[in-house]
Amino acid sequence: MTGLGTLFVSIGAIFLASLAIDYLGRRTWLPRVTLLLLFGLLIGPSGLNLLTADSQQWFPLMTDIALLMVGFLIGGNLSKRNFEQYGRLVLSVSLFESTLTALLVLIGLLFMDVDLAVALMLAGIATATAPAATVAVVDEIKARGVFTQTLLGIVAIDDVWGLVVFSVFLSAAAVYVGDGASAAPILMGLWDVFGAILVGMLLGVPAAYLTGRVRTGEPTLIEAIGVIFLCGGVAIFLEVSILLAVVAMGATIINLASHHNRPFHAIEHIEWPFMILFFVLAGASLHADALLHIGLLGMAYILLRAAGKILGAWVGATISRAPAPVRTWTGIALMPQAGVAMGMALVASQRFPESAETILTVVIGAIVVFELLGPILTRIALTRSGDVTE
């Protein structure tokens, strides 16, 4: 079978299998995200190894496409009306949960006599979350309410704080090991965040006024896909975060395009096939054997990160006088962790090759745990918060 034939057969089989997964998801407490990840794990190298080596080459492309669509839809939730209603709460909770997670992981690992550079890197990585998994669970169970809007707002800006904290910690680790170029990580981190926001705003302004002028239907879909892919391409070219860029663009469009919001509805109708491929291939890329090597350090990282998210969200929500469900369940809903954390780990391993094996082993093992269990906890939190009416 040719490479192209293998590609078509694999994609077709994954889509058909997703129908059975959707059926199973509607009859169990397991979110579709977790089931898709488990299916990917089953057919991937850690399981039956049914996917060809070429299949792993699709993953970066599917990751970027899925993140572009998820980011655009998240940006669509950052309207002026929503920000006026939830903005202070979102900023408070996200800032505290990111900061306290990093500090708790750092202090906990130092008490275990972990090398300071490694502790700093893992603490910075711990802040990252997985917007795609969170949004997928919200859409699956059709959660709506104060808790859901707060959660979506938090995951929209969570990785902004995470990238800033990671850059600062990366610089501090460089100083500790005697690297004179300690300012470089901070400058790169600032460019990654604020450069992405600038790209999104610059593309979002003309898109807000030019899109939606044609009749409803295919033209709107083409417009939406066009501006999303354009934003992603420019972000990659300028080496800034594609997720933050498209979130900023979506937020700009929803706040300036008073004449319509059709591009967001158009993307909602086509995003799921890409999300299916994304989660299945993400599951196939998980290394189950990493759990065997995670050790005491890995288990401590997992527990400290979970405690930091829960405690930090509770503190931020309490200071903002948030409703009880937000105080109780937000931290639990923020457990998923995936691509952004892996990207941070790769940067850290390249900067500190002598600690690369330790960092990658811990992060990969933790990602397996958080990706499989995180969506389940997110679904429980959304349900217990009262935002699910089914």
ZAMARGU-4260 file (C-alpha; in steps of 0.2 Angstrom, whole numbers, plus 5000, padded with zeros to 4 digits):
<rodrens>
0) 5000/5000/5000 | 5007/5017/4995 | 5010/5030/5008 | 4995/5040/5003 | 4984/5025/5003
5) 4990/5021/5021 | 4986/5039/5026 | 4968/5038/5019 | 4965/5021/5027 | 4972/5027/5044
10) 4962/5043/5044 | 4946/5034/5039 | 4948/5020/5052 | 4951/5033/5065 | 4935/5043/5061
15) 4925/5027/5061 | 4932/5021/5077 | 4928/5038/5084 | 4909/5034/5082 | 4911/5019/5093
20) 4921/5030/5105 | 4907/5043/5105 | 4894/5030/5108 | 4904/5023/5123 | 4907/5041/5130
25) 4888/5045/5130 | 4886/5029/5141 | 4900/5031/5153 | 4908/5044/5164 | 4923/5044/5153
30) 4925/5060/5143 | 4928/5057/5124 | 4945/5065/5126 | 4951/5052/5138 | 4943/5038/5127
35) 4952/5045/5111 | 4968/5046/5120 | 4966/5028/5126 | 4962/5023/5109 | 4978/5032/5102
40) 4988/5024/5116 | 4981/5007/5111 | 4985/5008/5092 | 5001/5018/5095 | 5019/5011/5098
45) 5015/5008/5116 | 5001/4997/5112 | 4997/4987/5096 | 5008/4998/5085 | 4996/4998/5071
50) 5000/5016/5065 | 5015/5017/5053 | 5030/5028/5056 | 5023/5041/5044 | 5008/5043/5055
55) 5019/5052/5069 | 5023/5065/5056 | 5005/5070/5055 | 5005/5075/5074 | 5013/5092/5073
60) 5002/5097/5059 | 4986/5091/5068 | 4992/5099/5084 | 4994/5116/5076 | 4977/5115/5067
65) 4968/5109/5082 | 4976/5123/5093 | 4972/5136/5080 | 4953/5132/5080 | 4953/5130/5099
70) 4962/5146/5102 | 4950/5155/5090 | 4935/5149/5099 | 4942/5153/5116 | 4946/5171/5110
75) 4928/5172/5105 | 4923/5170/5123 | 4934/5185/5128 | 4921/5198/5124 | 4919/5215/5133
80) 4903/5209/5140 | 4911/5193/5147 | 4926/5202/5153 | 4916/5215/5162 | 4907/5200/5171
85) 4921/5188/5174 | 4937/5197/5170 | 4942/5202/5187 | 4939/5184/5193 | 4948/5176/5179
90) 4963/5187/5181 | 4964/5184/5200 | 4962/5165/5199 | 4973/5162/5184 | 4987/5173/5192
95) 4986/5164/5209 | 4985/5146/5202 | 4999/5149/5191 | 5011/5157/5203 | 5007/5146/5218
100) 5008/5130/5207 | 5026/5136/5202 | 5031/5140/5220 | 5024/5125/5228 | 5032/5113/5215
105) 5049/5123/5217 | 5049/5123/5236 | 5043/5104/5237 | 5057/5098/5225 | 5070/5108/5234
110) 5065/5100/5251 | 5068/5084/5241 | 5086/5090/5238 | 5083/5091/5219 | 5096/5101/5210
115) 5090/5120/5209 | 5091/5121/5190 | 5080/5105/5188 | 5068/5111/5201 | 5066/5128/5193
120) 5063/5120/5176 | 5050/5108/5183 | 5041/5122/5193 | 5040/5133/5177 | 5033/5118/5167
125) 5020/5114/5180 | 5011/5130/5176 | 5005/5125/5159 | 4988/5118/5155 | 4979/5110/5140
130) 4966/5121/5133 | 4961/5109/5119 | 4956/5095/5132 | 4947/5108/5143 | 4937/5115/5128
135) 4933/5098/5121 | 4925/5092/5138 | 4915/5108/5139 | 4908/5106/5122 | 4904/5088/5125
140) 4894/5090/5140 | 4887/5107/5134 | 4892/5116/5151 | 4886/5133/5153 | 4887/5145/5167
145) 4898/5156/5178 | 4910/5142/5182 | 4912/5137/5164 | 4915/5155/5158 | 4928/5157/5171
150) 4936/5141/5167 | 4937/5145/5148 | 4944/5163/5153 | 4957/5155/5164 | 4963/5142/5151
155) 4964/5157/5138 | 4977/5166/5148 | 4984/5153/5158 | 4999/5149/5147 | 5003/5168/5146
160) 5007/5167/5164 | 5015/5150/5162 | 5027/5156/5148 | 5032/5172/5158 | 5035/5161/5174
165) 5045/5148/5164 | 5055/5161/5156 | 5060/5169/5172 | 5064/5152/5180 | 5074/5147/5165
170) 5084/5163/5167 | 5087/5160/5185 | 5093/5142/5181 | 5105/5149/5169 | 5112/5161/5182
175) 5113/5146/5194 | 5123/5136/5182 | 5134/5150/5177 | 5127/5155/5160 | 5131/5173/5157
180) 5117/5175/5144 | 5103/5174/5157 | 5093/5188/5150 | 5090/5179/5133 | 5076/5167/5140
185) 5066/5182/5147 | 5067/5192/5131 | 5062/5176/5121 | 5048/5173/5133 | 5042/5191/5132
190) 5042/5191/5113 | 5033/5174/5113 | 5019/5181/5123 | 5018/5200/5118 | 5023/5196/5100
195) 5009/5184/5098 | 4996/5196/5106 | 5002/5209/5093 | 5001/5198/5079 | 4983/5193/5084
200) 4978/5210/5086 | 4985/5217/5070 | 4977/5203/5060 | 4961/5204/5070 | 4957/5222/5067
205) 4955/5220/5048 | 4947/5203/5050 | 4934/5210/5061 | 4928/5223/5049 | 4930/5213/5033
210) 4923/5196/5037 | 4905/5192/5038 | 4900/5205/5025 | 4896/5190/5013 | 4880/5180/5015
215) 4880/5167/5028 | 4886/5150/5023 | 4902/5144/5014 | 4909/5161/5012 | 4910/5164/5031
220) 4918/5147/5034 | 4931/5151/5021 | 4934/5168/5029 | 4936/5160/5046 | 4948/5146/5040
225) 4958/5159/5030 | 4961/5171/5044 | 4965/5157/5056 | 4978/5149/5045 | 4985/5166/5041
230) 4987/5170/5059 | 4995/5153/5063 | 5007/5155/5048 | 5013/5173/5053 | 5015/5167/5071
235) 5026/5152/5066 | 5036/5163/5054 | 5039/5176/5068 | 5042/5162/5081 | 5028/5167/5093
240) 5015/5157/5101 | 5002/5152/5088 | 4989/5148/5102 | 4991/5165/5110 | 4991/5174/5093
245) 4975/5166/5088 | 4967/5169/5105 | 4971/5187/5103 | 4964/5188/5085 | 4948/5179/5091
250) 4946/5191/5105 | 4949/5206/5094 | 4936/5200/5081 | 4923/5197/5094 | 4925/5214/5102
255) 4926/5224/5086 | 4914/5215/5074 | 4898/5221/5080 | 4889/5217/5064 | 4891/5198/5066
260) 4899/5183/5075 | 4897/5170/5062 | 4915/5165/5059 | 4915/5157/5077 | 4899/5147/5073
265) 4907/5142/5057 | 4923/5135/5065 | 4912/5126/5078 | 4904/5115/5065 | 4921/5109/5058
270) 4933/5108/5072 | 4928/5091/5079 | 4936/5080/5065 | 4953/5089/5068 | 4951/5087/5086
275) 4948/5068/5084 | 4964/5066/5074 | 4973/5077/5087 | 4968/5067/5102 | 4971/5050/5094
280) 4988/5055/5088 | 4992/5063/5105 | 4987/5046/5113 | 4998/5037/5101 | 5013/5048/5105
285) 5011/5045/5124 | 5025/5033/5130 | 5016/5022/5143 | 5033/5015/5149 | 5038/5033/5155
290) 5027/5029/5170 | 5039/5015/5174 | 5053/5027/5175 | 5045/5042/5183 | 5051/5037/5201
295) 5049/5047/5217 | 5053/5064/5208 | 5039/5061/5195 | 5026/5057/5208 | 5031/5072/5219
300) 5029/5083/5203 | 5012/5076/5199 | 5006/5078/5217 | 5014/5095/5220 | 5007/5102/5203
305) 4989/5096/5207 | 4990/5103/5225 | 4996/5120/5218 | 4982/5121/5205 | 4969/5117/5218
310) 4976/5129/5232 | 4980/5143/5220 | 4963/5143/5212 | 4955/5142/5229 | 4965/5157/5235
315) 4962/5168/5219 | 4944/5164/5219 | 4942/5167/5238 | 4951/5184/5236 | 4939/5188/5222
320) 4924/5183/5232 | 4919/5170/5219 | 4904/5158/5221 | 4907/5142/5230 | 4908/5131/5215
325) 4922/5142/5207 | 4932/5141/5223 | 4930/5122/5225 | 4931/5115/5208 | 4942/5127/5197
330) 4959/5119/5202 | 4953/5102/5199 | 4947/5107/5182 | 4964/5113/5177 | 4973/5096/5178
335) 4975/5092/5160 | 4993/5096/5153 | 5000/5092/5136 | 5008/5101/5122 | 5014/5117/5130
340) 5022/5108/5144 | 5031/5097/5132 | 5037/5112/5122 | 5044/5119/5138 | 5052/5103/5143
345) 5061/5102/5126 | 5067/5120/5128 | 5073/5116/5145 | 5082/5100/5140 | 5091/5109/5125
350) 5097/5123/5137 | 5102/5111/5151 | 5107/5095/5142 | 5115/5088/5157 | 5098/5087/5165
355) 5088/5083/5150 | 5085/5065/5154 | 5078/5069/5171 | 5067/5083/5165 | 5060/5074/5150
360) 5057/5058/5160 | 5047/5067/5173 | 5037/5078/5161 | 5033/5064/5149 | 5027/5053/5163
365) 5017/5067/5171 | 5009/5071/5154 | 5003/5053/5152 | 4994/5054/5169 | 4987/5072/5167
370) 4981/5069/5149 | 4972/5053/5154 | 4965/5058/5171 | 4964/5077/5168 | 4948/5077/5157
375) 4939/5065/5169 | 4943/5078/5183 | 4937/5092/5172 | 4921/5083/5168 | 4918/5080/5186
380) 4921/5098/5191 | 4910/5105/5177 | 4896/5093/5183 | 4898/5096/5201 | 4898/5115/5198
385) 4880/5115/5192 | 4884/5121/5175 | 4878/5105/5167 | 4859/5103/5165 | 4858/5086/5157
</rodrens>
